Amino acid sequence: MIIFGTKGYLYQLAMLTLVCGNCGNPAAHALRKHVTKFTLFFVPLFPVSVKYSTQCTFCGAQRRLNAAEAEQLQAGAASGQGDPVQGRPQQPYQS
Ligand SMILES: [Zn+2]
């Protein structure tokens, strides 16, 4: 008999200061990764689904992201560390 199923994992990747699309506040947002893994005999083998989302800590609104957006946000968070004001462009850059 083969026992298989899926198991969900939730990773918090970063805390980001973003302007919320729901409440309009420049609040901290949790960047999260939701991974569903295929399990065989309760051993997780490989991910079958990976989803990203941000959640506003002010109003709790969640927004789904694609992988590219999540990577971009995470890269921005990493480069902006130690400098909370600069390095996190929230306005479109105009040259
Ligand atoms: Zn909000």
PDB file of the backbone (N, CA, C, O) and the ligand in Angstrom, with CONECT records:
HET     ZN  A 101       1
ATOM      1  N   MET A   1       0.839  -1.195   0.000  1.00  0.00           N
ATOM      2  CA  MET A   1       0.000   0.000   0.000  1.00  0.00           C
ATOM      3  C   MET A   1       0.879   1.252   0.000  1.00  0.00           C
ATOM      4  O   MET A   1       1.857   1.360   0.740  1.00  0.00           O
ATOM      5  N   ILE A   2       0.494   2.173  -0.846  1.00  0.00           N
ATOM      6  CA  ILE A   2       1.259   3.413  -0.963  1.00  0.00           C
ATOM      7  C   ILE A   2       0.469   4.550  -0.332  1.00  0.00           C
ATOM      8  O   ILE A   2      -0.688   4.792  -0.675  1.00  0.00           O
ATOM      9  N   ILE A   3       1.097   5.220   0.565  1.00  0.00           N
ATOM     10  CA  ILE A   3       0.444   6.364   1.216  1.00  0.00           C
ATOM     11  C   ILE A   3       1.061   7.641   0.667  1.00  0.00           C
ATOM     12  O   ILE A   3       2.256   7.889   0.823  1.00  0.00           O
ATOM     13  N   PHE A   4       0.234   8.435   0.031  1.00  0.00           N
ATOM     14  CA  PHE A   4       0.763   9.699  -0.473  1.00  0.00           C
ATOM     15  C   PHE A   4      -0.235  10.821  -0.230  1.00  0.00           C
ATOM     16  O   PHE A   4      -1.407  10.592   0.067  1.00  0.00           O
ATOM     17  N   GLY A   5       0.261  12.020  -0.363  1.00  0.00           N
ATOM     18  CA  GLY A   5      -0.598  13.182  -0.150  1.00  0.00           C
ATOM     19  C   GLY A   5       0.194  14.447  -0.377  1.00  0.00           C
ATOM     20  O   GLY A   5       1.221  14.437  -1.056  1.00  0.00           O
ATOM     21  N   THR A   6      -0.282  15.531   0.190  1.00  0.00           N
ATOM     22  CA  THR A   6       0.448  16.791   0.084  1.00  0.00           C
ATOM     23  C   THR A   6       0.546  17.426   1.463  1.00  0.00           C
ATOM     24  O   THR A   6      -0.243  17.141   2.364  1.00  0.00           O
ATOM     25  N   LYS A   7       1.527  18.283   1.594  1.00  0.00           N
ATOM     26  CA  LYS A   7       1.723  18.981   2.856  1.00  0.00           C
ATOM     27  C   LYS A   7       2.064  20.430   2.528  1.00  0.00           C
ATOM     28  O   LYS A   7       2.858  20.706   1.628  1.00  0.00           O
ATOM     29  N   GLY A   8       1.463  21.335   3.259  1.00  0.00           N
ATOM     30  CA  GLY A   8       1.690  22.749   2.986  1.00  0.00           C
ATOM     31  C   GLY A   8       2.738  23.339   3.910  1.00  0.00           C
ATOM     32  O   GLY A   8       2.775  23.035   5.102  1.00  0.00           O
ATOM     33  N   TYR A   9       3.586  24.183   3.350  1.00  0.00           N
ATOM     34  CA  TYR A   9       4.608  24.886   4.124  1.00  0.00           C
ATOM     35  C   TYR A   9       4.446  26.383   3.901  1.00  0.00           C
ATOM     36  O   TYR A   9       4.101  26.831   2.808  1.00  0.00           O
ATOM     37  N   LEU A  10       4.699  27.133   4.940  1.00  0.00           N
ATOM     38  CA  LEU A  10       4.594  28.585   4.818  1.00  0.00           C
ATOM     39  C   LEU A  10       5.908  29.195   5.288  1.00  0.00           C
ATOM     40  O   LEU A  10       6.347  28.960   6.414  1.00  0.00           O
ATOM     41  N   TYR A  11       6.522  29.972   4.424  1.00  0.00           N
ATOM     42  CA  TYR A  11       7.791  30.627   4.770  1.00  0.00           C
ATOM     43  C   TYR A  11       7.589  32.131   4.755  1.00  0.00           C
ATOM     44  O   TYR A  11       6.994  32.679   3.827  1.00  0.00           O
ATOM     45  N   GLN A  12       8.081  32.783   5.776  1.00  0.00           N
ATOM     46  CA  GLN A  12       8.087  34.248   5.720  1.00  0.00           C
ATOM     47  C   GLN A  12       9.441  34.692   5.201  1.00  0.00           C
ATOM     48  O   GLN A  12      10.466  34.460   5.842  1.00  0.00           O
ATOM     49  N   LEU A  13       9.444  35.331   4.039  1.00  0.00           N
ATOM     50  CA  LEU A  13      10.703  35.660   3.375  1.00  0.00           C
ATOM     51  C   LEU A  13      11.265  36.993   3.840  1.00  0.00           C
ATOM     52  O   LEU A  13      12.478  37.131   4.000  1.00  0.00           O
ATOM     53  N   ALA A  14      10.412  37.962   4.056  1.00  0.00           N
ATOM     54  CA  ALA A  14      10.899  39.292   4.402  1.00  0.00           C
ATOM     55  C   ALA A  14       9.757  40.137   4.945  1.00  0.00           C
ATOM     56  O   ALA A  14       8.580  39.837   4.743  1.00  0.00           O
ATOM     57  N   MET A  15      10.138  41.199   5.639  1.00  0.00           N
ATOM     58  CA  MET A  15       9.176  42.226   6.006  1.00  0.00           C
ATOM     59  C   MET A  15       9.517  43.452   5.170  1.00  0.00           C
ATOM     60  O   MET A  15      10.659  43.913   5.154  1.00  0.00           O
ATOM     61  N   LEU A  16       8.520  43.967   4.484  1.00  0.00           N
ATOM     62  CA  LEU A  16       8.755  45.064   3.556  1.00  0.00           C
ATOM     63  C   LEU A  16       7.841  46.229   3.897  1.00  0.00           C
ATOM     64  O   LEU A  16       6.694  46.036   4.301  1.00  0.00           O
ATOM     65  N   THR A  17       8.356  47.435   3.731  1.00  0.00           N
ATOM     66  CA  THR A  17       7.497  48.604   3.882  1.00  0.00           C
ATOM     67  C   THR A  17       6.963  48.978   2.509  1.00  0.00           C
ATOM     68  O   THR A  17       7.701  49.448   1.643  1.00  0.00           O
ATOM     69  N   LEU A  18       5.681  48.763   2.333  1.00  0.00           N
ATOM     70  CA  LEU A  18       5.040  49.032   1.050  1.00  0.00           C
ATOM     71  C   LEU A  18       3.788  49.858   1.294  1.00  0.00           C
ATOM     72  O   LEU A  18       3.195  49.824   2.373  1.00  0.00           O
ATOM     73  N   VAL A  19       3.407  50.594   0.274  1.00  0.00           N
ATOM     74  CA  VAL A  19       2.127  51.290   0.363  1.00  0.00           C
ATOM     75  C   VAL A  19       1.042  50.291  -0.002  1.00  0.00           C
ATOM     76  O   VAL A  19       1.021  49.736  -1.101  1.00  0.00           O
ATOM     77  N   CYS A  20       0.146  50.080   0.946  1.00  0.00           N
ATOM     78  CA  CYS A  20      -0.892  49.073   0.775  1.00  0.00           C
ATOM     79  C   CYS A  20      -1.893  49.507  -0.289  1.00  0.00           C
ATOM     80  O   CYS A  20      -2.349  50.650  -0.296  1.00  0.00           O
ATOM     81  N   GLY A  21      -2.229  48.588  -1.183  1.00  0.00           N
ATOM     82  CA  GLY A  21      -3.211  48.887  -2.207  1.00  0.00           C
ATOM     83  C   GLY A  21      -4.623  48.911  -1.670  1.00  0.00           C
ATOM     84  O   GLY A  21      -5.537  49.405  -2.330  1.00  0.00           O
ATOM     85  N   ASN A  22      -4.805  48.380  -0.477  1.00  0.00           N
ATOM     86  CA  ASN A  22      -6.145  48.310   0.105  1.00  0.00           C
ATOM     87  C   ASN A  22      -6.439  49.501   1.020  1.00  0.00           C
ATOM     88  O   ASN A  22      -7.451  50.183   0.859  1.00  0.00           O
ATOM     89  N   CYS A  23      -5.530  49.744   1.994  1.00  0.00           N
ATOM     90  CA  CYS A  23      -5.797  50.806   2.961  1.00  0.00           C
ATOM     91  C   CYS A  23      -4.995  52.070   2.668  1.00  0.00           C
ATOM     92  O   CYS A  23      -5.251  53.119   3.260  1.00  0.00           O
ATOM     93  N   GLY A  24      -4.019  51.977   1.749  1.00  0.00           N
ATOM     94  CA  GLY A  24      -3.272  53.161   1.356  1.00  0.00           C
ATOM     95  C   GLY A  24      -2.202  53.597   2.343  1.00  0.00           C
ATOM     96  O   GLY A  24      -1.585  54.645   2.151  1.00  0.00           O
ATOM     97  N   ASN A  25      -1.966  52.824   3.393  1.00  0.00           N
ATOM     98  CA  ASN A  25      -0.956  53.169   4.389  1.00  0.00           C
ATOM     99  C   ASN A  25       0.403  52.601   3.997  1.00  0.00           C
ATOM    100  O   ASN A  25       0.475  51.491   3.471  1.00  0.00           O
ATOM    101  N   PRO A  26       1.493  53.353   4.247  1.00  0.00           N
ATOM    102  CA  PRO A  26       2.825  52.793   4.030  1.00  0.00           C
ATOM    103  C   PRO A  26       3.183  51.881   5.201  1.00  0.00           C
ATOM    104  O   PRO A  26       3.958  52.261   6.079  1.00  0.00           O
ATOM    105  N   ALA A  27       2.624  50.698   5.207  1.00  0.00           N
ATOM    106  CA  ALA A  27       2.737  49.788   6.344  1.00  0.00           C
ATOM    107  C   ALA A  27       3.702  48.648   6.046  1.00  0.00           C
ATOM    108  O   ALA A  27       4.057  48.394   4.894  1.00  0.00           O
ATOM    109  N   ALA A  28       4.119  47.964   7.114  1.00  0.00           N
ATOM    110  CA  ALA A  28       4.953  46.778   6.944  1.00  0.00           C
ATOM    111  C   ALA A  28       4.113  45.663   6.323  1.00  0.00           C
ATOM    112  O   ALA A  28       2.971  45.429   6.717  1.00  0.00           O
ATOM    113  N   HIS A  29       4.699  44.992   5.356  1.00  0.00           N
ATOM    114  CA  HIS A  29       4.030  43.876   4.703  1.00  0.00           C
ATOM    115  C   HIS A  29       4.895  42.629   4.850  1.00  0.00           C
ATOM    116  O   HIS A  29       6.110  42.674   4.657  1.00  0.00           O
ATOM    117  N   ALA A  30       4.270  41.551   5.183  1.00  0.00           N
ATOM    118  CA  ALA A  30       4.981  40.277   5.249  1.00  0.00           C
ATOM    119  C   ALA A  30       4.981  39.655   3.863  1.00  0.00           C
ATOM    120  O   ALA A  30       3.930  39.480   3.246  1.00  0.00           O
ATOM    121  N   LEU A  31       6.176  39.324   3.382  1.00  0.00           N
ATOM    122  CA  LEU A  31       6.291  38.611   2.107  1.00  0.00           C
ATOM    123  C   LEU A  31       6.372  37.127   2.421  1.00  0.00           C
ATOM    124  O   LEU A  31       7.301  36.680   3.094  1.00  0.00           O
ATOM    125  N   ARG A  32       5.409  36.370   1.939  1.00  0.00           N
ATOM    126  CA  ARG A  32       5.323  34.953   2.284  1.00  0.00           C
ATOM    127  C   ARG A  32       5.336  34.065   1.053  1.00  0.00           C
ATOM    128  O   ARG A  32       4.889  34.437  -0.032  1.00  0.00           O
ATOM    129  N   LYS A  33       5.871  32.874   1.277  1.00  0.00           N
ATOM    130  CA  LYS A  33       5.926  31.863   0.228  1.00  0.00           C
ATOM    131  C   LYS A  33       5.137  30.655   0.719  1.00  0.00           C
ATOM    132  O   LYS A  33       5.393  30.131   1.803  1.00  0.00           O
ATOM    133  N   HIS A  34       4.192  30.226  -0.079  1.00  0.00           N
ATOM    134  CA  HIS A  34       3.374  29.064   0.284  1.00  0.00           C
ATOM    135  C   HIS A  34       3.796  27.915  -0.635  1.00  0.00           C
ATOM    136  O   HIS A  34       3.649  27.997  -1.854  1.00  0.00           O
ATOM    137  N   VAL A  35       4.309  26.873  -0.049  1.00  0.00           N
ATOM    138  CA  VAL A  35       4.759  25.738  -0.844  1.00  0.00           C
ATOM    139  C   VAL A  35       3.920  24.519  -0.485  1.00  0.00           C
ATOM    140  O   VAL A  35       3.759  24.187   0.689  1.00  0.00           O
ATOM    141  N   THR A  36       3.391  23.860  -1.501  1.00  0.00           N
ATOM    142  CA  THR A  36       2.695  22.586  -1.287  1.00  0.00           C
ATOM    143  C   THR A  36       3.596  21.492  -1.822  1.00  0.00           C
ATOM    144  O   THR A  36       3.983  21.503  -2.990  1.00  0.00           O
ATOM    145  N   LYS A  37       3.928  20.538  -0.949  1.00  0.00           N
ATOM    146  CA  LYS A  37       4.834  19.467  -1.359  1.00  0.00           C
ATOM    147  C   LYS A  37       4.106  18.139  -1.446  1.00  0.00           C
ATOM    148  O   LYS A  37       3.236  17.831  -0.632  1.00  0.00           O
ATOM    149  N   PHE A  38       4.473  17.375  -2.434  1.00  0.00           N
ATOM    150  CA  PHE A  38       3.970  16.018  -2.581  1.00  0.00           C
ATOM    151  C   PHE A  38       4.684  15.132  -1.567  1.00  0.00           C
ATOM    152  O   PHE A  38       5.909  15.173  -1.455  1.00  0.00           O
ATOM    153  N   THR A  39       3.928  14.344  -0.840  1.00  0.00           N
ATOM    154  CA  THR A  39       4.540  13.472   0.168  1.00  0.00           C
ATOM    155  C   THR A  39       4.248  12.009  -0.158  1.00  0.00           C
ATOM    156  O   THR A  39       3.174  11.663  -0.651  1.00  0.00           O
ATOM    157  N   LEU A  40       5.201  11.190   0.123  1.00  0.00           N
ATOM    158  CA  LEU A  40       5.053   9.751  -0.051  1.00  0.00           C
ATOM    159  C   LEU A  40       5.478   9.104   1.267  1.00  0.00           C
ATOM    160  O   LEU A  40       6.605   9.286   1.730  1.00  0.00           O
ATOM    161  N   PHE A  41       4.575   8.364   1.847  1.00  0.00           N
ATOM    162  CA  PHE A  41       4.803   7.809   3.192  1.00  0.00           C
ATOM    163  C   PHE A  41       5.200   8.915   4.173  1.00  0.00           C
ATOM    164  O   PHE A  41       6.095   8.750   5.003  1.00  0.00           O
ATOM    165  N   PHE A  42       4.505  10.044   4.048  1.00  0.00           N
ATOM    166  CA  PHE A  42       4.684  11.197   4.933  1.00  0.00           C
ATOM    167  C   PHE A  42       6.038  11.888   4.769  1.00  0.00           C
ATOM    168  O   PHE A  42       6.390  12.755   5.569  1.00  0.00           O
ATOM    169  N   VAL A  43       6.794  11.514   3.747  1.00  0.00           N
ATOM    170  CA  VAL A  43       8.068  12.182   3.469  1.00  0.00           C
ATOM    171  C   VAL A  43       7.858  13.162   2.321  1.00  0.00           C
ATOM    172  O   VAL A  43       7.501  12.754   1.216  1.00  0.00           O
ATOM    173  N   PRO A  44       8.079  14.467   2.577  1.00  0.00           N
ATOM    174  CA  PRO A  44       7.923  15.426   1.484  1.00  0.00           C
ATOM    175  C   PRO A  44       8.990  15.222   0.420  1.00  0.00           C
ATOM    176  O   PRO A  44      10.182  15.168   0.724  1.00  0.00           O
ATOM    177  N   LEU A  45       8.552  15.110  -0.832  1.00  0.00           N
ATOM    178  CA  LEU A  45       9.497  14.812  -1.908  1.00  0.00           C
ATOM    179  C   LEU A  45       9.798  16.018  -2.781  1.00  0.00           C
ATOM    180  O   LEU A  45      10.958  16.403  -2.925  1.00  0.00           O
ATOM    181  N   PHE A  46       8.778  16.612  -3.361  1.00  0.00           N
ATOM    182  CA  PHE A  46       9.029  17.751  -4.253  1.00  0.00           C
ATOM    183  C   PHE A  46       7.834  18.695  -4.200  1.00  0.00           C
ATOM    184  O   PHE A  46       6.706  18.277  -3.940  1.00  0.00           O
ATOM    185  N   PRO A  47       8.098  19.956  -4.448  1.00  0.00           N
ATOM    186  CA  PRO A  47       6.996  20.920  -4.420  1.00  0.00           C
ATOM    187  C   PRO A  47       6.096  20.774  -5.642  1.00  0.00           C
ATOM    188  O   PRO A  47       6.581  20.655  -6.767  1.00  0.00           O
ATOM    189  N   VAL A  48       4.806  20.782  -5.421  1.00  0.00           N
ATOM    190  CA  VAL A  48       3.857  20.727  -6.537  1.00  0.00           C
ATOM    191  C   VAL A  48       3.273  22.102  -6.831  1.00  0.00           C
ATOM    192  O   VAL A  48       2.748  22.343  -7.918  1.00  0.00           O
ATOM    193  N   SER A  49       3.368  22.995  -5.862  1.00  0.00           N
ATOM    194  CA  SER A  49       2.822  24.335  -6.072  1.00  0.00           C
ATOM    195  C   SER A  49       3.563  25.321  -5.197  1.00  0.00           C
ATOM    196  O   SER A  49       3.767  25.071  -4.009  1.00  0.00           O
ATOM    197  N   VAL A  50       3.966  26.435  -5.773  1.00  0.00           N
ATOM    198  CA  VAL A  50       4.623  27.495  -5.020  1.00  0.00           C
ATOM    199  C   VAL A  50       3.870  28.789  -5.303  1.00  0.00           C
ATOM    200  O   VAL A  50       3.704  29.187  -6.456  1.00  0.00           O
ATOM    201  N   LYS A  51       3.420  29.436  -4.241  1.00  0.00           N
ATOM    202  CA  LYS A  51       2.696  30.699  -4.396  1.00  0.00           C
ATOM    203  C   LYS A  51       3.303  31.740  -3.473  1.00  0.00           C
ATOM    204  O   LYS A  51       3.831  31.424  -2.407  1.00  0.00           O
ATOM    205  N   TYR A  52       3.216  32.964  -3.901  1.00  0.00           N
ATOM    206  CA  TYR A  52       3.730  34.068  -3.107  1.00  0.00           C
ATOM    207  C   TYR A  52       2.611  35.032  -2.800  1.00  0.00           C
ATOM    208  O   TYR A  52       1.681  35.206  -3.588  1.00  0.00           O
ATOM    209  N   SER A  53       2.717  35.660  -1.635  1.00  0.00           N
ATOM    210  CA  SER A  53       1.741  36.703  -1.320  1.00  0.00           C
ATOM    211  C   SER A  53       2.379  37.720  -0.383  1.00  0.00           C
ATOM    212  O   SER A  53       3.378  37.441   0.280  1.00  0.00           O
ATOM    213  N   THR A  54       1.782  38.898  -0.344  1.00  0.00           N
ATOM    214  CA  THR A  54       2.143  39.870   0.684  1.00  0.00           C
ATOM    215  C   THR A  54       0.899  40.099   1.527  1.00  0.00           C
ATOM    216  O   THR A  54      -0.227  40.044   1.032  1.00  0.00           O
ATOM    217  N   GLN A  55       1.124  40.355   2.804  1.00  0.00           N
ATOM    218  CA  GLN A  55       0.005  40.689   3.673  1.00  0.00           C
ATOM    219  C   GLN A  55       0.316  41.971   4.422  1.00  0.00           C
ATOM    220  O   GLN A  55       1.359  42.092   5.065  1.00  0.00           O
ATOM    221  N   CYS A  56      -0.586  42.912   4.333  1.00  0.00           N
ATOM    222  CA  CYS A  56      -0.460  44.184   5.027  1.00  0.00           C
ATOM    223  C   CYS A  56      -0.672  43.952   6.520  1.00  0.00           C
ATOM    224  O   CYS A  56      -1.662  43.341   6.924  1.00  0.00           O
ATOM    225  N   THR A  57       0.267  44.443   7.342  1.00  0.00           N
ATOM    226  CA  THR A  57       0.111  44.255   8.786  1.00  0.00           C
ATOM    227  C   THR A  57      -0.841  45.289   9.372  1.00  0.00           C
ATOM    228  O   THR A  57      -1.242  45.182  10.531  1.00  0.00           O
ATOM    229  N   PHE A  58      -1.200  46.284   8.577  1.00  0.00           N
ATOM    230  CA  PHE A  58      -2.090  47.326   9.066  1.00  0.00           C
ATOM    231  C   PHE A  58      -3.547  46.902   8.949  1.00  0.00           C
ATOM    232  O   PHE A  58      -4.297  46.972   9.923  1.00  0.00           O
ATOM    233  N   CYS A  59      -3.953  46.458   7.747  1.00  0.00           N
ATOM    234  CA  CYS A  59      -5.358  46.088   7.543  1.00  0.00           C
ATOM    235  C   CYS A  59      -5.539  44.588   7.299  1.00  0.00           C
ATOM    236  O   CYS A  59      -6.665  44.090   7.305  1.00  0.00           O
ATOM    237  N   GLY A  60      -4.435  43.869   7.086  1.00  0.00           N
ATOM    238  CA  GLY A  60      -4.546  42.422   6.910  1.00  0.00           C
ATOM    239  C   GLY A  60      -4.855  41.979   5.490  1.00  0.00           C
ATOM    240  O   GLY A  60      -5.048  40.790   5.241  1.00  0.00           O
ATOM    241  N   ALA A  61      -4.904  42.929   4.551  1.00  0.00           N
ATOM    242  CA  ALA A  61      -5.217  42.571   3.168  1.00  0.00           C
ATOM    243  C   ALA A  61      -4.087  41.747   2.567  1.00  0.00           C
ATOM    244  O   ALA A  61      -2.912  42.064   2.752  1.00  0.00           O
ATOM    245  N   GLN A  62      -4.441  40.706   1.860  1.00  0.00           N
ATOM    246  CA  GLN A  62      -3.441  39.876   1.206  1.00  0.00           C
ATOM    247  C   GLN A  62      -3.490  40.097  -0.290  1.00  0.00           C
ATOM    248  O   GLN A  62      -4.550  40.301  -0.881  1.00  0.00           O
ATOM    249  N   ARG A  63      -2.301  40.049  -0.889  1.00  0.00           N
ATOM    250  CA  ARG A  63      -2.225  40.207  -2.337  1.00  0.00           C
ATOM    251  C   ARG A  63      -1.357  39.087  -2.885  1.00  0.00           C
ATOM    252  O   ARG A  63      -0.281  38.811  -2.354  1.00  0.00           O
ATOM    253  N   ARG A  64      -1.818  38.452  -3.932  1.00  0.00           N
ATOM    254  CA  ARG A  64      -1.048  37.382  -4.557  1.00  0.00           C
ATOM    255  C   ARG A  64       0.010  37.971  -5.476  1.00  0.00           C
ATOM    256  O   ARG A  64      -0.233  38.964  -6.163  1.00  0.00           O
ATOM    257  N   LEU A  65       1.172  37.359  -5.484  1.00  0.00           N
ATOM    258  CA  LEU A  65       2.263  37.795  -6.355  1.00  0.00           C
ATOM    259  C   LEU A  65       2.693  36.630  -7.215  1.00  0.00           C
ATOM    260  O   LEU A  65       2.489  35.468  -6.863  1.00  0.00           O
ATOM    261  N   ASN A  66       3.294  36.958  -8.354  1.00  0.00           N
ATOM    262  CA  ASN A  66       3.949  35.875  -9.080  1.00  0.00           C
ATOM    263  C   ASN A  66       5.408  35.804  -8.621  1.00  0.00           C
ATOM    264  O   ASN A  66       5.886  36.678  -7.897  1.00  0.00           O
ATOM    265  N   ALA A  67       6.097  34.766  -9.045  1.00  0.00           N
ATOM    266  CA  ALA A  67       7.452  34.517  -8.562  1.00  0.00           C
ATOM    267  C   ALA A  67       8.389  35.670  -8.880  1.00  0.00           C
ATOM    268  O   ALA A  67       9.249  36.018  -8.070  1.00  0.00           O
ATOM    269  N   ALA A  68       8.226  36.267 -10.061  1.00  0.00           N
ATOM    270  CA  ALA A  68       9.109  37.362 -10.471  1.00  0.00           C
ATOM    271  C   ALA A  68       8.934  38.571  -9.547  1.00  0.00           C
ATOM    272  O   ALA A  68       9.911  39.194  -9.131  1.00  0.00           O
ATOM    273  N   GLU A  69       7.687  38.888  -9.237  1.00  0.00           N
ATOM    274  CA  GLU A  69       7.418  40.020  -8.351  1.00  0.00           C
ATOM    275  C   GLU A  69       8.001  39.761  -6.959  1.00  0.00           C
ATOM    276  O   GLU A  69       8.593  40.648  -6.342  1.00  0.00           O
ATOM    277  N   ALA A  70       7.822  38.535  -6.482  1.00  0.00           N
ATOM    278  CA  ALA A  70       8.314  38.189  -5.156  1.00  0.00           C
ATOM    279  C   ALA A  70       9.832  38.301  -5.095  1.00  0.00           C
ATOM    280  O   ALA A  70      10.384  38.802  -4.116  1.00  0.00           O
ATOM    281  N   GLU A  71      10.509  37.830  -6.149  1.00  0.00           N
ATOM    282  CA  GLU A  71      11.971  37.908  -6.196  1.00  0.00           C
ATOM    283  C   GLU A  71      12.441  39.353  -6.184  1.00  0.00           C
ATOM    284  O   GLU A  71      13.410  39.711  -5.514  1.00  0.00           O
ATOM    285  N   GLN A  72      11.728  40.167  -6.943  1.00  0.00           N
ATOM    286  CA  GLN A  72      12.068  41.578  -7.035  1.00  0.00           C
ATOM    287  C   GLN A  72      11.939  42.239  -5.658  1.00  0.00           C
ATOM    288  O   GLN A  72      12.818  42.990  -5.236  1.00  0.00           O
ATOM    289  N   LEU A  73      10.842  41.953  -4.971  1.00  0.00           N
ATOM    290  CA  LEU A  73      10.614  42.527  -3.650  1.00  0.00           C
ATOM    291  C   LEU A  73      11.676  42.060  -2.662  1.00  0.00           C
ATOM    292  O   LEU A  73      12.180  42.835  -1.849  1.00  0.00           O
ATOM    293  N   GLN A  74      12.003  40.770  -2.755  1.00  0.00           N
ATOM    294  CA  GLN A  74      12.981  40.211  -1.832  1.00  0.00           C
ATOM    295  C   GLN A  74      14.360  40.817  -2.089  1.00  0.00           C
ATOM    296  O   GLN A  74      15.098  41.118  -1.150  1.00  0.00           O
ATOM    297  N   ALA A  75      14.699  40.991  -3.353  1.00  0.00           N
ATOM    298  CA  ALA A  75      15.982  41.608  -3.711  1.00  0.00           C
ATOM    299  C   ALA A  75      16.030  43.032  -3.180  1.00  0.00           C
ATOM    300  O   ALA A  75      17.052  43.476  -2.657  1.00  0.00           O
ATOM    301  N   GLY A  76      14.915  43.745  -3.319  1.00  0.00           N
ATOM    302  CA  GLY A  76      14.832  45.112  -2.825  1.00  0.00           C
ATOM    303  C   GLY A  76      14.983  45.159  -1.320  1.00  0.00           C
ATOM    304  O   GLY A  76      15.629  46.059  -0.782  1.00  0.00           O
ATOM    305  N   ALA A  77      14.382  44.178  -0.630  1.00  0.00           N
ATOM    306  CA  ALA A  77      14.457  44.136   0.825  1.00  0.00           C
ATOM    307  C   ALA A  77      15.882  43.874   1.276  1.00  0.00           C
ATOM    308  O   ALA A  77      16.343  44.462   2.254  1.00  0.00           O
ATOM    309  N   ALA A  78      16.586  42.988   0.567  1.00  0.00           N
ATOM    310  CA  ALA A  78      17.952  42.631   0.941  1.00  0.00           C
ATOM    311  C   ALA A  78      18.893  43.815   0.754  1.00  0.00           C
ATOM    312  O   ALA A  78      19.736  44.084   1.610  1.00  0.00           O
ATOM    313  N   SER A  79      18.748  44.519  -0.363  1.00  0.00           N
ATOM    314  CA  SER A  79      19.653  45.634  -0.639  1.00  0.00           C
ATOM    315  C   SER A  79      19.318  46.841   0.227  1.00  0.00           C
ATOM    316  O   SER A  79      20.164  47.709   0.441  1.00  0.00           O
ATOM    317  N   GLY A  80      18.096  46.898   0.721  1.00  0.00           N
ATOM    318  CA  GLY A  80      17.693  48.047   1.515  1.00  0.00           C
ATOM    319  C   GLY A  80      17.976  47.894   2.993  1.00  0.00           C
ATOM    320  O   GLY A  80      17.672  48.793   3.778  1.00  0.00           O
ATOM    321  N   GLN A  81      18.557  46.765   3.389  1.00  0.00           N
ATOM    322  CA  GLN A  81      18.786  46.533   4.811  1.00  0.00           C
ATOM    323  C   GLN A  81      19.828  47.487   5.373  1.00  0.00           C
ATOM    324  O   GLN A  81      20.847  47.757   4.737  1.00  0.00           O
ATOM    325  N   GLY A  82      19.563  47.991   6.565  1.00  0.00           N
ATOM    326  CA  GLY A  82      20.472  48.926   7.195  1.00  0.00           C
ATOM    327  C   GLY A  82      20.217  50.338   6.729  1.00  0.00           C
ATOM    328  O   GLY A  82      20.822  51.281   7.239  1.00  0.00           O
ATOM    329  N   ASP A  83      19.346  50.493   5.785  1.00  0.00           N
ATOM    330  CA  ASP A  83      19.015  51.822   5.284  1.00  0.00           C
ATOM    331  C   ASP A  83      17.517  51.844   4.974  1.00  0.00           C
ATOM    332  O   ASP A  83      17.109  51.650   3.829  1.00  0.00           O
ATOM    333  N   PRO A  84      16.722  52.078   5.981  1.00  0.00           N
ATOM    334  CA  PRO A  84      15.276  51.900   5.810  1.00  0.00           C
ATOM    335  C   PRO A  84      14.618  52.955   4.928  1.00  0.00           C
ATOM    336  O   PRO A  84      13.491  52.764   4.471  1.00  0.00           O
ATOM    337  N   VAL A  85      15.310  54.064   4.684  1.00  0.00           N
ATOM    338  CA  VAL A  85      14.668  55.129   3.913  1.00  0.00           C
ATOM    339  C   VAL A  85      14.961  54.982   2.427  1.00  0.00           C
ATOM    340  O   VAL A  85      14.051  55.018   1.598  1.00  0.00           O
ATOM    341  N   GLN A  86      16.248  54.816   2.097  1.00  0.00           N
ATOM    342  CA  GLN A  86      16.611  54.694   0.691  1.00  0.00           C
ATOM    343  C   GLN A  86      16.714  53.228   0.301  1.00  0.00           C
ATOM    344  O   GLN A  86      16.773  52.346   1.157  1.00  0.00           O
ATOM    345  N   GLY A  87      16.735  52.984  -0.992  1.00  0.00           N
ATOM    346  CA  GLY A  87      16.891  51.628  -1.486  1.00  0.00           C
ATOM    347  C   GLY A  87      15.587  50.888  -1.613  1.00  0.00           C
ATOM    348  O   GLY A  87      15.573  49.716  -1.989  1.00  0.00           O
ATOM    349  N   ARG A  88      14.495  51.546  -1.309  1.00  0.00           N
ATOM    350  CA  ARG A  88      13.194  50.909  -1.500  1.00  0.00           C
ATOM    351  C   ARG A  88      12.309  51.846  -2.296  1.00  0.00           C
ATOM    352  O   ARG A  88      11.417  52.485  -1.738  1.00  0.00           O
ATOM    353  N   PRO A  89      12.541  51.932  -3.560  1.00  0.00           N
ATOM    354  CA  PRO A  89      11.764  52.880  -4.356  1.00  0.00           C
ATOM    355  C   PRO A  89      10.285  52.520  -4.344  1.00  0.00           C
ATOM    356  O   PRO A  89       9.908  51.397  -4.677  1.00  0.00           O
ATOM    357  N   GLN A  90       9.464  53.467  -3.965  1.00  0.00           N
ATOM    358  CA  GLN A  90       8.023  53.248  -3.984  1.00  0.00           C
ATOM    359  C   GLN A  90       7.349  54.073  -5.072  1.00  0.00           C
ATOM    360  O   GLN A  90       6.194  53.837  -5.427  1.00  0.00           O
ATOM    361  N   GLN A  91       8.086  55.037  -5.590  1.00  0.00           N
ATOM    362  CA  GLN A  91       7.567  55.851  -6.678  1.00  0.00           C
ATOM    363  C   GLN A  91       8.268  55.420  -7.961  1.00  0.00           C
ATOM    364  O   GLN A  91       9.432  55.020  -7.930  1.00  0.00           O
ATOM    365  N   PRO A  92       7.556  55.502  -9.097  1.00  0.00           N
ATOM    366  CA  PRO A  92       8.229  55.198 -10.370  1.00  0.00           C
ATOM    367  C   PRO A  92       9.385  56.155 -10.598  1.00  0.00           C
ATOM    368  O   PRO A  92       9.265  57.361 -10.383  1.00  0.00           O
ATOM    369  N   TYR A  93      10.494  55.605 -11.031  1.00  0.00           N
ATOM    370  CA  TYR A  93      11.682  56.417 -11.246  1.00  0.00           C
ATOM    371  C   TYR A  93      11.591  57.119 -12.580  1.00  0.00           C
ATOM    372  O   TYR A  93      11.302  56.499 -13.603  1.00  0.00           O
ATOM    373  N   GLN A  94      11.836  58.405 -12.565  1.00  0.00           N
ATOM    374  CA  GLN A  94      11.805  59.137 -13.826  1.00  0.00           C
ATOM    375  C   GLN A  94      13.164  59.737 -14.121  1.00  0.00           C
ATOM    376  O   GLN A  94      13.749  60.406 -13.269  1.00  0.00           O
ATOM    377  N   SER A  95      13.671  59.502 -15.325  1.00  0.00           N
ATOM    378  CA  SER A  95      14.971  60.023 -15.674  1.00  0.00           C
ATOM    379  C   SER A  95      14.827  61.162 -16.685  1.00  0.00           C
ATOM    380  O   SER A  95      15.827  61.740 -17.109  1.00  0.00           O
TER     381      SER A  95
HETATM  382 ZN    ZN A 101      -3.429  47.692   4.294  1.00  0.00          ZN2+
END
